[in-house]
Amino acid sequence: MPKSSGITPLRPSIFNGIAGLVALQTTRMGGMSAAPMESLNFGTHVGDDPECVRENEQRLCAFLGISPGSIVTTGQVHGTEIAIVTKPGKLDGYDALITNTPGIFVGILTADCYPILIHDRRTGACGAAHAGWQGTAGRIAEKTVEAMSEAFGSRPEDCLAWVGTGISSERYEIGAEVAARFEHSYFKPSPSGEGRKLLDLSAANRDQLLEAGIPPSQVQCSEFCSYRDADRFFSYRRDNGKTGRMLALIGLRTSSTP
């Protein structure tokens, strides 16, 4: 069995106590990738040795007690297309995945963008969304809740949601073109001046989940920052694009899964 020691994922407390639910975001620790992808990188497009990525996947799956073939990810394009997932496989062109199939775990890769995990306690449906500034401006968090409602009959009041670790507002400086896509309440002036702003993507995505109808007590946000907390997380901006990817994963185990 592959080694799994050293893997220390974030497990959002909002999902505590839900039988059979796997919901987490990996940190950079516990894998075998070499610098600058050190060490638990899941990105296959970042210049890492493919064998290292496969071993990292094996280690995580051994840690969780699930099959590597049960994880479904997508080639993300910073859009708002959402796929309904009913079977294993690798997808492309989507930025959110939803499923109500036990034994399928949908995942999003990030390294500054925000992962959003959603679980419907009534139907068992799950969703994972990738929200950078473009996805957030396109309201992908809200659209994912709506897609779960249309596909699975999910009601927002039955859902729990987590806005995971991304680049915090203190470190996310943007220009006027990006700022124009957001309400003024989500940014403040940057110390660097020149009309630049600091954008709070976590708050924007949280508010979209609330506006979709999920009660405030059922939405949680990570307190970490991918840029600031360099010992725990990859950051595309901090590392000038030469870095790995974390995996945010959600899904229900089958009755036969440990």
VOVEXGU-892922 format. One line per 2 residues: their letters; for each residue x, y, z of N, C-alpha, C. Coordinates in pm, 1 decimal. Layout:
<recs>
A> X Y Z X Y Z X Y Z | ...
</recs>
This chain:
<recs>
MP> 85.6 -120.4 0.0 0.0 0.0 0.0 88.3 124.3 0.0 | 55.0 229.1 -79.1 135.7 349.9 -80.7 139.6 416.7 55.7
KS> 248.9 480.2 83.3 261.7 550.6 209.6 164.8 669.5 212.7 | 108.3 695.1 330.4 16.8 808.2 343.9 55.4 898.6 459.0
SG> 165.4 869.0 529.4 207.9 950.6 642.2 246.6 1088.8 593.1 | 215.0 1188.8 673.0 248.9 1325.8 637.9 139.6 1400.5 566.2
IT> 35.5 1331.4 520.4 -76.7 1399.2 454.9 -163.2 1463.2 562.8 | -182.1 1593.9 552.5 -256.1 1669.5 654.3 -357.6 1761.2 587.1
PL> -466.3 1705.9 533.8 -564.9 1789.8 464.8 -646.0 1875.4 562.2 | -705.3 1980.3 507.8 -804.8 2056.4 582.9 -937.2 1981.4 573.3
RP> -1000.9 1961.3 687.0 -1132.6 1897.9 689.0 -1230.6 1998.8 747.8 | -1311.3 2062.1 664.5 -1399.7 2169.9 712.7 -1495.7 2121.5 820.9
SI> -1499.4 2192.2 931.6 -1585.4 2150.1 1042.1 -1733.1 2163.0 1009.3 | -1768.7 2240.7 908.7 -1908.6 2255.4 869.0 -1967.7 2120.6 829.3
FN> -1882.1 2027.0 785.3 -1929.4 1896.1 740.9 -1914.2 1787.5 848.0 | -1873.8 1825.2 967.5 -1853.4 1725.9 1072.8 -1981.2 1646.7 1100.8
GI> -1964.2 1518.1 1124.5 -2075.9 1436.1 1168.3 -2163.0 1380.4 1058.7 | -2130.2 1407.8 931.4 -2209.9 1354.7 821.4 -2152.6 1219.5 780.2
AG> -2229.5 1115.3 805.3 -2180.9 979.3 782.7 -2145.8 956.9 636.3 | -2024.6 904.6 613.6 -1982.6 866.6 479.9 -1934.2 979.5 391.7
LV> -1938.0 1103.1 440.1 -1898.0 1216.0 355.0 -1747.5 1236.5 359.7 | -1684.8 1242.5 242.5 -1545.9 1283.5 228.0 -1547.4 1428.5 179.0
AL> -1488.3 1519.3 255.7 -1485.1 1660.5 217.8 -1356.5 1720.5 273.3 | -1268.7 1765.3 184.8 -1138.8 1813.2 229.8 -1071.3 1898.0 122.5
QT> -967.8 1967.2 165.3 -873.2 2031.3 73.7 -733.8 1989.1 116.4 | -655.3 1937.1 22.4 -520.3 1896.4 57.1 -433.0 2018.7 83.5
TR> -328.4 1996.9 160.8 -220.7 2094.1 173.3 -106.8 2047.4 83.0 | 6.7 2113.7 90.1 119.0 2074.0 5.1 204.0 1964.5 68.9
MG> 167.2 1917.8 185.1 250.9 1825.4 261.0 206.1 1680.1 245.0 | 304.8 1590.3 235.8 276.8 1447.6 237.5 299.2 1375.6 106.0
GM> 350.9 1445.0 5.1 371.2 1382.6 -124.8 517.5 1357.1 -155.9 | 546.3 1332.9 -285.3 683.7 1302.0 -325.3 735.4 1391.6 -436.6
SA> 659.3 1492.0 -477.7 705.2 1581.3 -584.8 822.5 1666.3 -536.5 | 914.0 1695.1 -628.3 1030.3 1778.2 -597.1 995.7 1926.2 -611.6
AP> 1078.7 2011.4 -550.3 1061.0 2155.4 -563.6 1063.8 2195.0 -711.3 | 985.1 2295.4 -752.0 897.6 2381.9 -671.2 757.6 2325.5 -647.3
ME> 732.3 2199.8 -686.2 601.3 2139.1 -661.6 596.4 2064.8 -528.4 | 695.1 2083.3 -448.2 707.7 2009.9 -321.8 587.0 2032.3 -231.2
SL> 515.3 1926.6 -184.6 547.2 1789.4 -221.1 422.8 1714.4 -268.3 | 303.7 1756.2 -223.4 179.7 1684.0 -257.3 107.2 1758.0 -369.9
NF> 167.2 1753.6 -487.2 109.5 1820.5 -604.0 16.3 1726.4 -680.0 | -101.4 1779.4 -720.9 -196.4 1701.1 -799.7 -212.7 1754.7 -942.0
GT> -139.1 1859.3 -976.7 -148.7 1915.2 -1111.2 -65.8 1836.4 -1210.7 | -127.7 1793.7 -1319.9 -55.1 1720.9 -1424.2 -3.8 1814.1 -1533.0
HV> -30.7 1943.1 -1522.0 0.8 2039.5 -1626.6 102.3 2143.8 -1580.2 | 173.8 2114.8 -1471.9 260.9 2217.0 -1412.4 409.2 2182.6 -1424.9
GD> 440.4 2078.3 -1501.9 579.9 2041.8 -1522.2 632.6 1939.6 -1425.1 | 546.2 1881.3 -1344.9 588.0 1778.4 -1250.0 605.7 1645.1 -1322.3
DP> 683.5 1557.5 -1262.6 699.8 1421.0 -1312.4 565.4 1349.0 -1298.2 | 509.3 1296.5 -1407.5 379.3 1228.5 -1399.6 377.2 1114.7 -1298.4
EC> 490.7 1047.1 -1281.1 495.9 937.7 -1183.8 479.3 990.7 -1041.4 | 531.0 1109.9 -1016.1 515.6 1170.4 -883.8 369.4 1206.0 -857.9
VR> 303.5 1259.5 -959.7 162.3 1294.6 -944.1 80.0 1169.3 -917.7 | 107.1 1063.3 -992.0 33.8 937.8 -971.0 57.5 883.4 -830.1
EN> 181.5 891.1 -784.3 210.6 844.7 -649.1 138.5 930.7 -544.7 | 133.6 1061.7 -567.8 61.0 1150.4 -476.0 -86.6 1112.1 -469.6
EQ> -144.3 1081.8 -584.9 -284.1 1038.9 -588.6 -302.9 908.7 -511.1 | -210.5 815.3 -530.4 -217.4 688.1 -459.7 -207.4 708.4 -309.0
RL> -119.2 796.7 -267.8 -102.2 821.9 -124.8 -228.5 882.0 -64.2 | -288.0 977.5 -133.2 -410.3 1038.0 -81.0 -522.8 935.4 -73.2
CA> -536.0 854.9 -177.4 -643.6 756.6 -178.8 -623.8 649.5 -71.6 | -498.6 610.6 -47.9 -471.2 517.4 61.2 -507.4 580.1 195.1
FL> -475.6 705.7 209.7 -507.3 780.5 332.5 -657.9 785.2 356.3 | -735.6 802.4 247.0 -880.9 814.5 257.6 -953.4 681.2 249.4
GI> -885.1 579.3 198.7 -950.4 450.9 180.3 -1046.0 449.3 62.9 | -1009.2 518.7 -45.5 -1091.5 520.0 -166.5 -1004.2 482.8 -286.1
SP> -1067.8 455.2 -398.6 -995.5 418.5 -519.4 -957.3 542.4 -599.9 | -836.8 546.8 -656.4 -800.4 659.4 -743.5 -898.4 678.0 -858.9
GS> -956.1 568.8 -905.6 -1051.1 578.3 -1015.6 -1183.8 640.3 -979.1 | -1207.5 660.3 -849.6 -1334.1 719.3 -805.8 -1330.3 871.8 -802.6
IV> -1212.0 930.5 -824.4 -1197.7 1076.6 -822.1 -1217.7 1132.2 -962.9 | -1304.5 1229.6 -975.7 -1330.9 1294.7 -1104.3 -1287.4 1440.7 -1095.9
TT> -1199.4 1480.8 -1187.1 -1157.1 1620.1 -1197.0 -1181.6 1668.3 -1339.7 | -1153.8 1795.0 -1363.0 -1179.5 1853.6 -1493.7 -1066.8 1948.2 -1532.3
GQ> -1039.7 1958.9 -1660.4 -949.8 2061.7 -1708.5 -1020.9 2195.6 -1698.5 | -984.0 2274.0 -1598.2 -1055.6 2398.1 -1566.0 -1016.5 2510.8 -1661.3
VH> -1114.3 2594.7 -1695.5 -1090.6 2698.8 -1796.2 -1131.7 2838.1 -1748.8 | -1153.9 2854.4 -1618.3 -1195.1 2982.8 -1561.3 -1328.4 3029.7 -1619.1
GT> -1417.9 2934.2 -1642.2 -1551.4 2966.1 -1690.8 -1656.0 2933.7 -1586.2 | -1779.5 2908.3 -1632.4 -1888.3 2877.5 -1539.8 -1969.0 2755.0 -1585.1
EI> -1908.8 2671.8 -1670.9 -1979.0 2551.1 -1713.9 -1975.0 2445.9 -1602.5 | -2086.9 2376.5 -1585.6 -2103.2 2280.2 -1476.5 -2138.6 2144.2 -1534.6
AI> -2069.9 2039.8 -1490.2 -2094.9 1904.1 -1538.1 -2163.9 1821.8 -1430.8 | -2264.6 1743.7 -1472.4 -2327.1 1645.1 -1385.6 -2247.4 1515.9 -1400.3
VT> -2192.7 1467.0 -1291.3 -2102.6 1352.0 -1294.6 -2175.8 1227.9 -1242.4 | -2178.2 1124.0 -1324.2 -2244.0 999.1 -1285.3 -2150.5 878.7 -1288.1
KP> -2029.5 897.5 -1341.8 -1935.9 786.5 -1351.8 -1793.1 840.0 -1346.6 | -1696.9 753.6 -1318.4 -1557.4 797.6 -1312.2 -1508.1 848.9 -1447.1
GK> -1401.1 925.6 -1442.5 -1341.2 975.4 -1566.4 -1283.1 1113.6 -1548.6 | -1206.7 1154.8 -1646.9 -1145.6 1286.5 -1650.0 -1223.3 1372.6 -1748.2
LD> -1269.4 1489.8 -1705.0 -1346.0 1579.7 -1789.7 -1260.2 1698.7 -1830.8 | -1313.4 1779.4 -1919.6 -1240.8 1897.5 -1964.7 -1339.8 2008.5 -1997.9
GY> -1302.2 2132.5 -1964.9 -1383.5 2247.0 -2003.1 -1486.6 2289.9 -1901.6 | -1485.4 2229.2 -1784.1 -1581.2 2264.8 -1679.0 -1508.3 2326.3 -1560.2
DA> -1581.6 2407.1 -1483.1 -1523.8 2464.5 -1362.2 -1604.8 2432.6 -1237.8 | -1706.8 2349.0 -1253.2 -1778.4 2295.2 -1138.5 -1830.4 2157.0 -1175.2
LI> -1829.3 2068.7 -1077.0 -1875.3 1931.8 -1094.0 -1976.8 1901.6 -985.1 | -2089.8 1838.8 -1021.8 -2189.8 1800.4 -923.3 -2225.6 1653.6 -942.1
TN> -2259.0 1587.9 -833.3 -2294.0 1445.4 -841.2 -2387.4 1409.2 -727.8 | -2469.6 1308.0 -751.0 -2545.6 1245.5 -642.5 -2521.8 1095.0 -641.7
TP> -2409.8 1054.6 -698.9 -2373.4 913.8 -708.9 -2274.5 876.4 -599.1 | -2315.0 793.8 -503.2 -2219.7 749.3 -399.9 -2101.2 677.6 -463.4
GI> -1984.8 698.7 -404.9 -1863.8 636.8 -457.2 -1793.1 719.5 -561.5 | -1851.1 834.3 -599.9 -1787.2 929.5 -691.1 -1747.0 1051.9 -609.5
FV> -1621.9 1093.8 -623.9 -1569.4 1207.4 -549.6 -1523.9 1314.0 -649.3 | -1591.6 1428.4 -648.7 -1561.0 1534.3 -745.6 -1457.0 1628.7 -686.2
GI> -1362.0 1669.5 -770.9 -1249.8 1746.8 -721.1 -1214.8 1866.5 -806.6 | -1160.7 1968.4 -742.0 -1117.1 2092.8 -805.6 -972.0 2118.7 -765.7
LT> -889.0 2158.3 -861.9 -748.5 2190.4 -836.3 -730.9 2341.8 -825.9 | -654.0 2385.0 -726.1 -632.6 2528.5 -706.7 -491.6 2558.5 -658.3
AD> -451.3 2685.4 -678.4 -325.1 2735.1 -623.3 -333.9 2886.4 -607.7 | -443.1 2937.6 -562.1 -479.5 3076.4 -531.1 -628.3 3098.1 -553.9
CY> -683.2 3034.9 -659.2 -827.7 3040.7 -678.3 -895.6 2969.7 -561.3 | -1025.1 2993.1 -546.5 -1098.4 2936.4 -433.9 -1174.4 2810.5 -473.1
PI> -1158.7 2702.8 -395.2 -1245.5 2586.7 -411.9 -1370.3 2604.7 -325.7 | -1483.6 2565.5 -379.3 -1609.3 2572.6 -305.1 -1668.8 2432.6 -301.3
LI> -1695.5 2382.8 -182.2 -1754.3 2250.5 -163.6 -1894.4 2264.9 -106.4 | -1990.2 2189.7 -162.9 -2130.3 2198.0 -122.1 -2183.7 2057.2 -100.4
HD> -2260.0 2040.2 5.9 -2324.5 1910.4 31.5 -2469.6 1930.5 71.9 | -2557.6 1854.7 9.2 -2700.1 1854.6 38.9 -2726.6 1740.9 136.9
RR> -2761.5 1774.3 260.3 -2782.1 1672.6 363.4 -2905.5 1586.6 337.0 | -3000.7 1637.6 260.7 -3124.4 1563.2 237.3 -3110.1 1461.3 124.6
TG> -3053.7 1503.1 12.6 -3043.3 1413.4 -103.4 -2908.0 1344.1 -113.4 | -2807.6 1396.5 -42.9 -2673.3 1341.7 -52.7 -2592.0 1398.2 -167.3
AC> -2649.4 1488.7 -245.1 -2578.1 1547.1 -358.7 -2459.4 1630.8 -311.2 | -2356.6 1636.0 -397.3 -2235.0 1710.6 -365.9 -2193.1 1794.3 -486.7
GA> -2124.5 1904.3 -459.2 -2072.9 1987.8 -566.3 -1938.3 2046.6 -529.8 | -1853.7 2064.6 -631.4 -1722.8 2128.9 -613.9 -1706.2 2230.5 -725.7
AH> -1671.8 2352.8 -690.1 -1658.6 2460.6 -788.3 -1523.5 2529.4 -774.4 | -1473.3 2578.4 -887.7 -1344.7 2647.8 -897.6 -1373.4 2795.4 -923.1
AG> -1333.3 2881.2 -827.8 -1368.7 3022.5 -835.5 -1245.8 3111.0 -825.4 | -1187.8 3143.3 -940.1 -1091.6 3252.2 -947.7 -1169.8 3381.4 -966.8
WQ> -1103.3 3487.1 -1008.7 -1179.8 3611.5 -1021.7 -1282.5 3601.5 -1134.5 | -1249.0 3528.8 -1241.4 -1342.9 3518.5 -1352.8 -1465.6 3433.9 -1315.7
GT> -1440.7 3320.8 -1251.2 -1552.5 3238.2 -1208.1 -1638.7 3308.0 -1105.2 | -1573.9 3381.6 -1014.9 -1649.1 3455.3 -913.9 -1732.2 3564.6 -978.6
AG> -1673.4 3638.4 -1072.0 -1748.9 3741.2 -1143.4 -1864.9 3680.5 -1220.1 | -1848.6 3556.8 -1267.1 -1955.3 3486.5 -1337.6 -2053.7 3417.3 -1245.5
RI> -2034.2 3431.1 -1113.9 -2124.5 3379.5 -1009.8 -2133.1 3226.9 -1011.4 | -2016.6 3163.2 -1021.5 -2016.3 3017.5 -1029.9 -2065.5 2951.7 -901.5
AE> -2042.0 3012.5 -785.2 -2090.6 2953.7 -660.0 -2242.5 2945.8 -660.7 | -2306.6 3054.4 -695.7 -2452.1 3057.5 -702.7 -2504.3 2961.2 -809.8
KT> -2437.3 2958.0 -924.5 -2481.4 2870.7 -1032.9 -2467.4 2722.6 -996.8 | -2369.0 2690.3 -914.4 -2353.6 2551.5 -872.8 -2467.9 2508.6 -781.8
VE> -2508.5 2595.3 -690.3 -2625.1 2565.8 -606.1 -2748.9 2547.7 -693.0 | -2766.2 2636.8 -790.5 -2881.8 2627.5 -879.1 -2878.7 2499.5 -962.4
AM> -2759.9 2459.7 -1007.7 -2747.2 2337.0 -1086.9 -2782.4 2214.5 -1003.5 | -2741.8 2213.0 -877.3 -2777.0 2102.1 -789.0 -2927.1 2096.9 -765.9
SE> -2989.8 2211.7 -758.0 -3135.5 2217.2 -743.3 -3206.1 2160.4 -865.6 | -3160.0 2201.7 -984.0 -3223.0 2156.5 -1108.1 -3198.8 2008.2 -1133.9
AF> -3077.7 1961.3 -1106.1 -3042.4 1823.1 -1138.2 -3090.6 1722.8 -1034.4 | -3085.3 1762.0 -906.7 -3108.2 1665.4 -799.6 -3221.0 1703.5 -703.9
GS> -3283.5 1817.9 -727.6 -3388.2 1862.0 -636.9 -3336.5 1916.3 -505.6 | -3208.9 1955.6 -502.1 -3151.4 2010.6 -379.3 -3219.7 2142.0 -342.9
RP> -3243.6 2161.2 -213.4 -3297.3 2286.4 -161.8 -3185.2 2358.3 -87.7 | -3165.3 2486.2 -114.2 -3055.1 2557.8 -48.9 -3056.2 2545.7 103.0
ED> -3174.3 2541.9 163.4 -3180.8 2535.2 309.1 -3129.5 2402.8 364.4 | -3116.3 2302.1 277.6 -3062.4 2172.8 320.4 -2912.8 2160.3 295.3
CL> -2852.7 2262.0 234.3 -2712.6 2252.8 192.4 -2616.8 2314.4 293.7 | -2500.1 2254.4 300.2 -2385.4 2309.4 372.4 -2280.1 2345.5 269.4
AW> -2206.4 2453.5 292.8 -2107.2 2496.8 194.5 -1981.2 2547.2 263.2 | -1869.2 2525.0 195.1 -1739.6 2569.8 244.6 -1664.8 2641.2 133.3
VG> -1622.7 2762.8 161.9 -1533.3 2836.7 73.1 -1392.2 2810.2 123.2 | -1315.4 2735.2 45.9 -1186.7 2686.4 92.7 -1075.7 2789.5 90.1
TG> -953.9 2740.3 88.1 -835.9 2826.4 95.8 -796.7 2877.9 -42.3 | -786.2 3009.5 -54.2 -735.1 3074.9 -173.0 -652.5 3194.7 -130.7
IS> -626.6 3283.3 -222.5 -546.5 3401.8 -191.3 -634.3 3505.4 -121.3 | -592.9 3548.4 -3.8 -674.1 3639.7 76.5 -669.3 3781.6 20.8
SE> -762.8 3862.0 67.6 -772.0 3999.3 17.6 -646.7 4080.2 48.4 | -577.7 4047.4 157.2 -456.9 4122.6 192.4 -344.8 4103.2 91.1
RY> -352.6 3994.4 13.0 -245.1 3963.3 -81.3 -290.5 3964.7 -227.3 | -419.0 3991.9 -252.1 -469.6 3980.6 -388.7 -493.5 4119.6 -448.4
EI> -387.5 4172.9 -508.0 -394.4 4305.0 -570.4 -441.6 4291.5 -714.9 | -534.6 4376.6 -753.6 -591.1 4374.0 -888.4 -591.3 4513.8 -948.7
GA> -607.6 4517.3 -1081.0 -617.2 4644.1 -1151.5 -761.5 4685.0 -1175.9 | -776.8 4796.8 -1245.5 -909.3 4854.4 -1265.8 -1000.5 4763.7 -1347.7
EV> -943.1 4688.8 -1443.4 -1026.2 4605.0 -1530.2 -1096.7 4495.7 -1450.7 | -1024.4 4432.0 -1358.6 -1085.7 4329.2 -1275.4 -1179.2 4392.3 -1173.4
AA> -1136.6 4502.4 -1113.3 -1218.9 4569.3 -1011.6 -1355.5 4608.9 -1066.4 | -1360.2 4641.6 -1193.6 -1486.1 4685.1 -1255.1 -1590.6 4574.2 -1257.1
RF> -1548.5 4448.2 -1236.6 -1641.1 4335.1 -1240.3 -1704.5 4307.0 -1103.5 | -1663.3 4382.5 -1001.3 -1709.2 4352.8 -865.7 -1767.1 4476.1 -798.2
EH> -1855.8 4451.1 -701.3 -1909.5 4559.3 -620.7 -1798.4 4618.3 -533.7 | -1810.9 4746.7 -504.6 -1707.3 4817.2 -428.1 -1687.3 4757.6 -288.7
SY> -1789.2 4693.0 -234.5 -1778.3 4638.0 -99.2 -1675.3 4526.3 -89.2 | -1633.2 4470.4 -203.3 -1539.7 4358.9 -200.9 -1394.0 4400.9 -217.3
FK> -1366.6 4527.3 -231.5 -1226.6 4566.5 -238.6 -1200.3 4695.1 -163.9 | -1070.5 4714.5 -137.2 -1023.2 4835.7 -72.2 -895.9 4879.8 -143.2
PS> -854.0 5003.8 -126.0 -734.2 5051.7 -196.3 -610.2 4972.5 -157.4 | -523.9 4947.2 -255.2 -398.7 4879.5 -228.3 -294.5 4978.8 -177.6
PS> -210.7 4937.0 -84.3 -103.4 5026.0 -36.9 -9.3 5069.4 -148.2 | -3.2 4992.7 -256.9 87.1 5028.2 -366.4 39.6 5149.3 -444.5
GE> -86.4 5186.3 -425.0 -139.5 5302.6 -494.3 -167.1 5277.1 -641.1 | -157.0 5379.5 -723.3 -175.4 5371.0 -867.4 -313.4 5318.4 -906.1
GR> -410.7 5341.8 -818.0 -546.9 5301.0 -848.0 -574.3 5153.7 -834.1 | -478.7 5077.9 -782.3 -497.6 4933.5 -769.5 -576.1 4901.1 -642.1
KL> -639.2 4781.6 -641.2 -727.6 4742.8 -532.1 -686.0 4608.3 -474.9 | -736.8 4580.1 -354.7 -724.4 4448.5 -292.7 -863.4 4386.5 -292.4
LD> -877.2 4268.9 -355.5 -1007.5 4206.9 -377.8 -1029.0 4088.9 -282.8 | -1148.3 4082.8 -222.6 -1184.8 3976.0 -129.8 -1274.1 3874.8 -201.3
LS> -1211.2 3776.8 -266.2 -1286.6 3675.2 -338.7 -1361.8 3581.9 -244.4 | -1306.6 3555.6 -126.8 -1374.9 3468.5 -31.4 -1509.9 3526.9 6.7
AA> -1512.9 3655.5 38.6 -1638.8 3719.7 76.6 -1737.6 3722.0 -38.8 | -1688.7 3744.7 -159.5 -1777.6 3747.9 -275.5 -1843.9 3612.4 -297.0
NR> -1766.9 3505.4 -283.4 -1824.3 3372.4 -301.2 -1916.3 3334.1 -186.1 | -1879.9 3372.3 -65.9 -1969.3 3348.7 48.5 -2104.2 3415.8 25.3
DQ> -2101.6 3538.8 -19.2 -2227.3 3611.7 -40.6 -2310.4 3548.7 -151.4 | -2244.8 3495.8 -253.6 -2320.5 3427.5 -359.0 -2393.0 3305.1 -303.9
LL> -2328.6 3231.7 -215.6 -2391.3 3114.6 -154.4 -2511.0 3157.8 -69.8 | -2497.8 3268.9 2.2 -2609.1 3320.8 81.4 -2722.5 3367.7 -8.7
EA> -2686.8 3435.9 -117.3 -2788.8 3485.5 -209.6 -2859.1 3371.5 -282.3 | -2791.0 3256.6 -293.1 -2853.9 3138.5 -352.1 -2953.2 3074.3 -256.6
GI> -2950.9 3116.2 -129.7 -3048.9 3067.4 -33.2 -2994.4 2981.3 77.5 | -2862.4 2955.1 80.9 -2805.6 2877.2 190.9 -2798.9 2966.0 314.8
PP> -2851.8 2920.9 428.4 -2849.2 3003.8 549.8 -2707.2 3038.5 593.3 | -2688.2 3156.5 651.1 -2553.5 3198.4 692.8 -2485.1 3099.9 785.7
SQ> -2559.4 3036.4 874.1 -2498.8 2942.0 967.8 -2449.6 2815.3 900.0 | -2485.2 2798.0 771.1 -2447.8 2677.1 698.3 -2341.4 2703.6 591.3
VQ> -2276.3 2821.0 600.6 -2166.5 2857.0 510.4 -2043.6 2888.1 594.9 | -1932.9 2827.6 561.1 -1807.8 2846.6 634.3 -1698.1 2885.0 536.7
CS> -1604.3 2967.5 581.8 -1490.1 3008.3 498.7 -1359.8 2969.8 567.7 | -1264.2 2923.2 489.9 -1132.4 2891.3 543.3 -1064.9 3016.2 597.0
EF> -992.3 3000.4 706.7 -919.7 3113.4 764.8 -779.1 3126.7 709.5 | -738.2 3033.9 622.7 -602.1 3035.0 570.7 -592.4 3116.5 441.4
CS> -468.6 3146.2 402.0 -440.2 3218.4 277.6 -332.6 3141.5 202.2 | -359.6 3109.0 77.0 -264.0 3031.3 -1.0 -132.3 3105.4 -20.3
YR> -137.0 3236.0 -32.7 -16.4 3317.5 -52.7 63.2 3331.0 77.6 | -5.4 3368.0 183.6 61.9 3395.0 311.6 115.9 3268.7 376.3
DA> 37.5 3161.2 374.7 73.2 3040.1 447.5 153.4 2946.0 357.2 | 275.6 2989.7 327.4 358.9 2920.8 227.7 398.4 2780.7 269.9
DR> 405.0 2754.1 399.0 443.5 2620.0 443.5 332.2 2518.4 421.6 | 209.6 2564.5 403.3 94.9 2475.2 388.4 40.9 2466.3 246.1
FF> 53.1 2575.7 168.1 -21.3 2581.9 42.7 64.8 2628.6 -74.7 | 29.1 2580.7 -193.1 84.6 2633.5 -317.0 18.1 2767.8 -347.2
SY> 91.1 2857.2 -413.0 36.8 2986.0 -454.3 95.5 3024.6 -589.4 | 11.4 3035.0 -688.1 53.7 3070.6 -822.9 117.5 3209.8 -823.9
RR> 56.5 3302.7 -754.7 108.2 3440.3 -755.5 236.6 3451.9 -675.1 | 241.3 3395.2 -558.5 361.8 3404.6 -475.0 481.4 3340.2 -542.4
DN> 456.4 3225.7 -609.6 565.3 3147.8 -667.7 583.1 3173.6 -817.0 | 527.0 3284.4 -865.9 545.0 3326.9 -1005.2 508.0 3217.5 -1105.8
GK> 400.6 3146.3 -1074.3 348.2 3047.2 -1166.8 415.5 2911.9 -1162.2 | 526.4 2899.9 -1090.2 599.5 2772.5 -1084.1 569.5 2704.8 -950.9
TG> 457.2 2632.4 -948.9 411.4 2574.1 -823.6 316.2 2459.8 -852.2 | 278.5 2387.7 -746.5 187.1 2275.1 -761.4 42.3 2315.7 -745.0
RM> -44.4 2214.7 -729.3 -188.1 2238.0 -713.0 -240.2 2153.4 -597.2 | -325.9 2215.4 -513.9 -399.2 2142.2 -412.1 -525.3 2084.6 -475.0
LA> -579.5 1982.6 -410.3 -703.8 1919.5 -453.2 -809.7 1938.0 -346.2 | -924.0 1992.9 -383.4 -1041.1 1999.6 -295.4 -1139.3 1894.8 -344.4
LI> -1185.3 1809.9 -253.9 -1257.8 1689.5 -291.6 -1381.9 1673.7 -205.2 | -1491.6 1626.1 -269.3 -1614.0 1598.1 -192.6 -1691.2 1484.4 -258.8
GL> -1752.6 1401.6 -175.6 -1835.3 1292.0 -224.9 -1874.5 1200.8 -111.3 | -1974.4 1118.0 -134.7 -2021.7 1023.1 -34.9 -1965.0 883.8 -62.7
RT> -1918.1 818.6 40.1 -1875.0 680.9 28.6 -1994.6 591.0 0.3 | -1970.9 478.3 -63.8 -2073.0 375.1 -74.8 -2075.7 294.6 52.5
SS> -2175.8 212.6 69.1 -2185.0 131.8 191.0 -2068.1 35.1 205.6 | -2004.4 2.6 92.4 -1891.8 -90.9 94.3 -1756.8 -22.2 110.7
TP> -1756.3 113.5 105.3 -1630.9 187.5 120.5 -1598.9 199.9 268.0 | -1472.3 178.1 307.6 -1436.0 189.1 449.0 -1467.2 328.7 502.8
</recs>
